[in-house]
Amino acid sequence: MGRDPNIPDAFDVYTVVVLRRPTDAPDLPEDELDALQSAHLAYRAELRQQGLIVANGPFGEQSDECYRGMSVFACSPQEAARLSDGDPSVVAGRLAYDVMEWWVAADSLAFPQAVRPVGDRRAMPD
């Protein structure tokens, strides 16, 4: 049996971090939530300025409200996890995250504002 013709010959593999609200997130007063959100946004903006995040933003309409947003990182999953650990909202327990590799058909996406290479070109193992 040969290779499935629906599997692309090449993939671009990206590091993705999905942010979610944990079920045990602490309740905080409104002013603390506002300050924490500002710190979270500033932290993410700094990572973007450093070229470590190439795309990110919140989710809108969705089937599960615990998911808050997603970022595409220009680094390894291990480095993305380390950087996500430093997010003020993660430190405060208001956000948790999942890190994964996202395999998409080669040349499906472009990140025109990226200042460094994003992702790796790979072939699906047989």
N, C-alpha and C positions, 0 to 999 in steps of 0.2 A: 504494500500500500504506500503510495507516494504522499508527498506533502500536500496538505489541504490547500487548494488554490485560493482560498479566502484569507490565508495568512500572508501578510505583506512580506516581501523579501528583506526589508529593513525597517527598523523601528527607531524612533527617537524616544529615549527613556528619560523622564523628568522626575524630580523629587517634588512631591506634593505634600503639604501639611493641611489637614482639615481640622478646623477648630470646632469644638462642641462645648455646650454647657453641661457640666457633670450634674448628676442627679443630687449630689450633696453639696452643690455650690453654696457658699455662705450668703445669707441675706445681709446686705449692707445698706446704710442710710443713703438716700438719693444723692447727697453731696459727695459722699465717698465713691459711689458708683460713677458719678460724672468725672471725678478726678481720676479714677482708675481707667475709665474709657479714654480720657485724654492721654494718659501715660501709655496705654496700649497702642493707640494710634501713633503717638510720637515714636515709640520703639519700632513699630513696623515701618514707619516712614524712614527712620534711620537705616534699617536693614535694606530698604529699597535704594536709598542714596548710596549705600556702600556696594550696590550691585548684587547683593545676596538674595534679595527677593526681586523677581522680574515681573510678577503679576500677583495681585491679591485684592480681596474685597469680600464684603459680606454677601451672604445668601439672601435672596428675597423669598418669594413664595416657595414653599417646600412641604414635603410630606411629613417631615420630622423636625419639629421646632428646636430640638437640641443642637442641630448643626448651625453654626454661626457664620462661618466663612472659610475661605480657602486661599492658600498661597502657593505659588510655584517658586521654588528656590533654585538658585544656580550653584548648588553644592551637593554634597553627598547626603543621603538620608541621616547618617549619624550626625553630621554637622547641623543639619536642619533641626534635628531633635535637640541638640545642645543649645542652639539659638532660641528655639521655642521655649525651652526651660527658663530662659531669661525674660520672657514676656511678662510684664507686670500683672496682667490678668491671669496668667498661668500660675505665677508665684502666689497670687492672692486666692487661688482656688476657684475663681469664677469661670475660667476656661480650662479645658483639657484639650489634647490634640492627638491625632493619629498621623503617622508619617508613612508614606508609601511611595513606591516607584510606580509611575504611570507610563505605560507603553502605548504609544500612538504610532500610526503609520508614518514613516519618514516623510518629512517636509509638510506635515499637516498643520503645524503651528509655527508662528514666528513671534519673536519678542524684539521688536525693532528698537526699543529703548535699552536693551540689555548691554552692559558694558563688558561682559565676559561671556564665554561660551555657556550655553544652557543645555543641559542634558548630554547624553551619550548616544551615539549611533550604534545600534546592536542588531543582531539577527536573533530570531526566536530559536532556541535550541531545538533540535529534532527530537 
